[in-house]
C-alpha cells in the first residue's frame, strides 16, 4: 500500500509518496483547490493511505479523502512540532516527514467528528464570540458613564429593560457623547437579539441529544455547558480513561519531573478554551448547589485562602471526569441524601418512643 504525506494550504499542496518499503517514489505539487488534489490522487494506484496536518477546514478535506483512500489520518500540529524540530522547514520537507510518520505508524492523530458535530462546535464558538462582543459593548457603556462621573441609581441594574431605558434618557454633557451612547445601545440590542436566536437554535439541537439532558442533571451545569462538553467529547468511548478527558480540555497541570524533583505548574490550557471556561463556571455554581461538589472543593482548598483558584480548577477537572463517566454509563447524577433537621430527628425519636410504649 502506498503511503502519502500532504502539506496542505488553501491553494497549494505538496505531496510525497512512499512505496511499500518506505522508499520515496514520487514528489509533486498541486496548485489550486482541493478538487484538483483529489483528481490527482485518484490517478494513483490503489490502495493508499494519506496523512496531513490539521488546519482550518481539515474536516471537509478528510471527508473527501475518505472516499478514495483506504486510510486517512489527521496529525496533531502541536505534537508534530515536538517530534520534528528542524532548522530546515519547507512544504516539500513537511510532506516527506508526514509520509514517514505514517509509514512507521507514529502519527499523533486528532479526532475528526462528523460534519454535523463540526457544525455544532462551530455554532457554539459563534455564540461565544457574540457574547464577547456584547460584553465589550457593556464595558464601553460603563466606561462612558464613569468618564463623566455618572452613577446609576441605587439598586438599578443597567442591562434590564428599566436599566436600558434609564441609559437612553440619562443626560450627557456633549452631543458626541449622546451619539456614542445611542450607537452603543443600538449595538447592544442588536447583539442581544442575535444571541437569543443562536440560543434558540442551540436549545433545539440540545433537545435531540440525550447526553446533554443527562449532563444537565448535575447541579450547576446549564444547557450551554452541557452542550459544549457533549459536542467536544463527541464519542465518549474514544477516551480509554476519564483522566484523558481532563488532559484533552487542558485542565491538568504542566509537569517537569526529573528524579527526585517533580514540579507542577499552571494548567496546560490545551483544547477548546470555551469549554474550559464553561466548566470552571459550572464548578463554581455546583459548589453553591451541591454538598458533594462543595466537599470536593473544600478537600483541595483546605483552610488556605490562597488555594481557592487552584481548588476551583481542580473541581472543574473532577467535574468533567464525572461527566465522561456518566456519558459512558448512561447514569444520571445521584442526588445527595437530605440531612435531617433537628426537628425531624426529634420527631423520629418521639415516634420511636410511642411505638415502644
N, C-alpha and C positions, 0 to 999 in steps of 0.2 A: 504494500500500500504506500502511495506517495505521501510525503509529509510537506505541508505548505505553510510558510510563515508570511504574514501580511503586515506591512506597516501602513496603517490606514490614515488618510487625510480626506478632506472634503472633496477635492477634485484630483487626487493623486494617490496611487497605490504602488508600493514597492513589494514585489513578490519574489520569494526564494523557495525553490522546490528541491527536496531531498528524496533520493530513492530508498529502496527497502534496506539498503546497507548504510544509510546515513550520509551518502556521498552527494555533494551538491551537483545537480544535473542541469539546472537552469535558473537564471535570474533575469527578470524583466520588469518593466514599469508600465503602468496603465494610467494614462491621462484621461480624466473625465470622471463621471459619477459612477455609483455602484452598479447600474445596469451593464455598463461596459466591462466592469470587472467580472461580473457573473458570466457574461458572454465569453470572455477569455478563459475562465476556469472550466466552463462546460466543454471546451475543446480538448481538455487534458484527459489522459487515460484514467479510468476509474478502477477501483475506489481510491479516494484520497481523504486525508484529514487536514483540517485548517485550524490555525491559531492566529489570533490577533489581539491587540491590546484594547482594553475597554476605554471608550471615549464617548463624546456626545453622539447619540444615535446608534450606539453599539447594538441595541436590541433589534432594530429593524434589519441591520445587516446580518445579524445572527439568524433571523427568520428566513432571509433569502438564501444564505449559505447552507442552511439545514436542508434545503430542497435538493441540493446537488452533491453534498459531501456526506460521507459516512459518519464523520465525527467533527464537531466544531467546538473549540474551546476558546473562551474569552479570558485573557490573562489580567490579573490584578495589577494595575500600573504601579501602585506603591511598593508592592513586594518585588516587582521586577527590578526596580532600581536597586534593591538590596542584593539581588542575585548578580546583576551585571553592572558593575561600576567600571566604567572605561572612559579614558580621555578622548577616545575616538568614537564619535557617535554621528551616524547619518542614517538615512532611511534604508539604504541597502544593508548596512550592518545590522540595524534593528530587525529587519525581516529575517536575516540569517540567524540571529540569536533566537528569535521566536520559533523558527523551524527546528533549531537544535534542541530547544527545551521540549518541544512537542515530541520529537523523535525519542528522547530519553524519558518521556512521560514525567516531566518535572515542572509542568506549568502550574503556577499558583492561580487557580481559577476564581472567577466570580460567578455568583448565581444569576442566571438570566431568567427573569419571570416572564409569564405570558403577557401578550400585548395589553390585555385588559388590566392586569395588575400594574404594568408600567404606566398606563394612563391614570390609574387610581393614584399612584405615587405622585405623578406629575401634578394632579389636581390638588393633592394635599399640600405640596410645596407652593402651588399657585395661591392657595388661601393664605399660607404663612406670609408670602410677600405682600399680599393685600393688607393683612393685619399690621405688618411692619410699616407700610405706608400710612395707614390710619394713625398709628402711634406717633409717627413723626409729625403729622398734622396736629394732633392733640398737643404735643410738646411745643410746637410753634405757637399755638394759641396761648398756651400758658406763659411762654416767654414774652409774647406780645403784651399780655396783661401785666406781667411782672415788670417789664421795661417801663411802663407808665404808672407804676405804683398803684394798680387797681387790684383789689382783692374781692373775691366772690363773697356774697353774704354768708353769714354763719349757717352751716348746715346745707348750703346749696351745692349740689353735685353738678359739675359742669356738663356732663355728657348725657344727662337725662333730657327729656323733652323740655322741661321747665328750664333746665340749665342752658340749653342751646338757645331758648327764647330770650333768656337774660343776656347771653353773649351777643345776640343780634341787636339788642336795644341799648347796651351799655354805651355811655358817652365816651368818645375818644378824642384826643386833643387836635389831631390833624386829619385832613381829608385822605391823605395817603394811608394813614393807619386804618381808617374806616374801610377803604377799598381792600387792604390786605386782610382785615378781619372777615369781610364778606366773602372774599375768594376762598379763604381757608375753611369757612363754614360750608360753602358750597362743595368744596372738595371732600370734607368730612361726610357730608350727606351722601355724596356720590359713592364714596368708598364703602360706607355702611350698607348701601343698597346692594353693591356688588358682593360684599361678604355674605349678606343674607341669602343671595341667590346661590352662591357657591355652597353654603352650608346646607341649604335645602337639597341640593343635588347630592351632597355627601351623605346626608341623612337617608336619602332614598337608596343609595348604594349600601350603606351600613345595615339597613333593614333586611337586605338579602344575604347578609353574611352572618352565619351562626356564631363564628368566632368572635365577632365584635360584640354580640349580645352576651356571650359568655364572659368576656373580659370586663364588661360593664358591671358585673356582679361584685367586683372588687370595690370596697369603699374608697371614694376619691377619684376613681377612674371614670372620666366622662366619655362622650362619644368621640371627641377629637383624638384623645389619647388612644382609645381602644382601636379606632380605625387605622391610626398611623402605625401602631405596633403590628397589627394584623397585616397591613399592606407590605411592610418591610420584612417581616418574618416570612410571609407568603406560605411556605411549606414548612411546618414545624419539624418534620422528620429529617430535614436536611442538616439539622444540628444534632450531633450524636450525644452531646451533653448540654444541660442547661447553662453551664458556665460559659460555653462558647457564645451564648446569646449576649451576655454582658460584654464580652470582648467585641462582638460584632457592632454593638451600639457605642463602643468607646467609653464604657463606664468602669473599666478596670484600671488600676494604677500602672503607670510605666515602671519598669523594673530594670535595675542594673545590679546583677549579682556576680560577685567574684569571691570565692571562698576566702575568708569566713564572713565577708560582708554581704548584706542584702539590702540594697537601697530601693525604697519605693517612692516614686514621685507623684506628680499630678496624673490625672486620668489621661488616657491616650487620645480621647476626643476623635476617634475614628468612627466611620459610619455616618449615618444621617443626623445632622445636628438638630433638625426639627423634632425628631422622635426623642432625642436625649433631653431636650428642653421640656417637652411634654411629660416625660417620665419623672423628671425632678418636680414639676408642678403637681403631678398626681401623687407623688410620695408625700409632699407637704400636706396636701388635702387628706390623704389617708391617715397621716399621723393624728390629725384632728378628729377623724371619724371612726377609727378602728383601734381598739386596745392592742390587738396583735401587732399591727404596723407600728404603733407607738412604742411597744415593748422592744421591737427590733431597733428602732431609732435610739431608744434610751440605752440599749446594750452597747452600741458603738459610741454614743456621746458620753455616757457616764456622767460625772459631775464636772466635767471640763467644758466651760462655755466656748473655748477656742476650737472645739471639735464639732460644733454644730453643723458647719458646712460639709465637713467630711462625713458626718453621720447621715446627713440628708442624701448625699450622693450614694453612700453605701446602701441606704434604704431603697433608693431608686434601682440600684443594681439588683438587690434582692427581689424587688417587686417584678422586674422584667423576667427574672428566672422563674418566679412563681407563675407569671403569665404563660411562659413557654410550657411549663408542666401542665397547666390547665388545658392548653390547646392540644397537647398530646393525649391527655386522659379524657378530655371532654367533661371534666368535673368542674362545677361552679365553685365560687368562693364559699368556704364554710363559715357561716356567721358565728361570732363568739357567743358563748353562753352568757346570758344576762346574769350579773351579780345580784343576788337577792339583797334587798334593803333590810335595815334593822327591823322595820315594822313587819315586813313579810316573814322574816325569820322568827320574830316573836309570835306571830300568828301560827306558824307551823309548830312551835313548841307547845303553845296553848292547845292546839288541835290534838297533838300527841298525848297531852295530859288527859284530855277529855276521853280519848279512846281507851287509855289505861283505866280510867275511872269507870 
